Structure formats: structure tokens, C-alpha cells
């Protein structure tokens, strides 16, 4: 594994861009992926959010680009406009150090297509970044010549699949050069994605970067029970007592995003919001304002969880647990980046305990906290009795009393009686747990129906 970016023998302007970014040494995903791309091989990069994967593909691709060739050479697709904007800005930063002009373009839905077409008549972009729908529209209409490009990056492939964009990406790949080098990046590789990968990738290199923990070690992951309290008030307390540098508050529905933003503004806070129901131009403007740190507080939907990549996010607050557990990781992954510390706070109600358990089964560890006397303090683990007493926490007082009798009081048939008592109690608890799970699934199903893009 390379210890320094200098080992890759990048062009001078690429090294200048790396120095400007303040990068010292390649991250694990960069150390694996950069040599693979430079050797012209197709690659599947599987790593956690915040791992540095964007520059893992941008640096070698831009380094290899032929600035003298005016045709389109690289196509990068993303499932969300926000992520497309983010990658486009990353490309602009790197190419700004080149002495030769490199033409780049960002094509996303909701922008001025006619203006894009007029510009395409004059010149073709050498690097294309955008959402699948707009890229395919421009290509099918004969305005964008992606048939000359032989390098395709599919970023956030699992989200591309979830949002139903894979068929569109398939058509983009089919329209490109035959000797295509495909680079697929994803936090997970769902089974439904594999047929697509086999179609275009022959013997791809799988660079799977395992993580010691699901959540970045630089993130303090707190869990706070609402205990029936008003969530809006709790969020306001957390924001004002913590004095965050930049806080992101995530909610499951656009209606809830609107509600939180309106409440916090009513409390005198300057708050921005981002969700799928906003006009594209408004979303783009607000994203730029957020990136310029015009706001200290941002309320967002999961649509933005993978599109916001801003230095200095000190706090993430989950208004509730997302309906898709993977989104929890992407939410929390907005903080604790580039070696900086971060705090993630998840609020949960009594009916969400099953969802918390599911996150814990994924390897996510929480620190139980509560708000007391204007401060966030440690509190007891909600499952402390289970951990302390083991199996016996399921038993009621009378059963425990039977177990704890001294041996001298043991009578014939004692062991059988105890076993029956334990079995009866276990059966009863299983029924209670089953009812709880059914109720939880019904509520989760209701939340899923409200989910937006």
C-alpha cells in the first residue's frame, strides 16, 4: 500500500490540487482503487461513507484525461442532484490547477435544458457529471456525444438501484464506447445489482474496504429517549446548548422537515432546509449557501444524506430513525469526517425500540444520554437489566424467588417446577414481543408509504 500520493507519479497539476485539498496520505479506498483505475481495469469499490472514494476515482481519471482531445471521455452518474453538484465542484477544484483548459459539465434534472443544448452545439464536455435521466435525455436527442467516452463511473450504485435509475444507467452504458472501463462505487452491493455488473464488467477488481466499526470512530453516537416530550423542543435544546459549528437535522418526510424548520425559525434560529419537494433551482441555491456556511443549522431529508459533503459538520441530529437502516449510516456519516470529531444524536420514542435493536444488530453502538439541568449527561442503558441479570430478567418476582431459594429448602420436583415456570414465562414474553414487533412493522409500513425522494 502506498504511503504517499507522490508514489502515483501524478501530473504536477494533480499534485497541486492534492496539496490545495490538504490531503496528506491516501485513505485505504484510495490506496486500493487508484492503481486499479490507472491500470485500465474495471473496479467495484465498496467502502463506508466518508472514506474518500470520490477522489479515489477523480484523481486517476483526470490525471489520464487527454486535454488535447475535445471529445467526451469520462461520464460520472449520481442518483441525486446534490451529489452531482458536489462531485462537479470536486472536479472543478482539481481541473482549476491545469494549465490546459478542461471542459466539464454538470447535467441534472430541473435545470435549463435549452441553455445546455446551445452550449453543446459549440463544444462537448470532456468530463460529464450528472443524474442519469438528464444525461440520457441529452444523449438520445443527439446533443451529448457520450459514444466517444470509454470511462463510466456509477457513484452510490445501491442508491441508484433503490431510486429506480439503474435501467437508465444501463442505457447510458450501452451508448458509450465498447471498450468501456466501468467504476462502480457503493456502500453495499445488493443482489439485484449483480446482473448489471456482470453485463458490463469482465473480471472486475473488487476493492472491499472493511471497517472496524460501522460508525466512524471519530463520531460520538448518542441515543436519547424522548419519553413523550415534544421533539421540536428537544431539538431546539440540543442545538442551543451544544453550540454546534454546523448541525444537520434529518427527518423522514418532507412535511416533517418543513415542520422542524418552521419551529426553529420561530425560536429565532437561522435555518435552511433541503428536501425533494423544493424547486430544483431553490435547492441548488440553498446548497451553495450551506456550502458557503451561511447557515449554522440545516434540516434535511434522506435525499440530502448522501449529497451533503461539507467540512465542519459538528453535529447530526436524527429526528427519528430512518425507514431504511442504511440511511442511518449515511446520515451519521456527514459528521466526523477528515479526522475531525463529530456528535450524532438519535431521538427515539417508546415504539421505536425494535428499530434501535435492528441498528444495534448491524454493529452500531450507542451511548445512552439524557438532557438534565440544561446539559446532556450519561444515563443508564435501556437494556441494563438484560445485561446485568442475563436470562433471568425475563422472570417475574415469584419465579426469581423460587430460583433463589436456598438448597436446604429444595423439595422433590423442584427442578421440574422451576423449568415449567421459566417456560411459561418465556412463552408469555415471546407473545408480548411478537405483538410489539407486529405493531412496529405496521408503523414502519405507514412511515414507508410517506417516504419521499
Secondary structure, DSSP 4 states (H G I P E B T S, - for coil): --SSGGGG---HHHHHHHHHHT--S--HHHHHHHHHHHTT--EEEE--TTSSHHHHHHHHHHHH--TT--S--EEEEESSHHHHHHHHHHHHHHHTT-SS---EEEE-TTS-HHHHHHHHHH---SEEEEEHHHHHHHHHTTSS-GGG--EEEE-SHHHHHHTT-HHHHHHHHHHS-SS-EEEEEES---HHHHHHHHHH-SS-EEEE---SSSS-TTEEEEEEE-TT--HHHHHHHHHHHHT-SSEEEE-SSHHHHHHHHHHHHHTT--EEEE-TTS-HHHHHHHHHHHHTT--SEEEE-GGGTTT---TT--EEEESS--SSHHHHHHHHTTSS-TT--EEEEEEE-GGGHHHHHHHHHTT---EEEEEETTEEEE---TTHHHHHHGGGGGS-HHHHHHHTS-GGG--TTHHHHHHHHHHHHHHHHHHHHHHHHHHHHHHHHHHHHH---
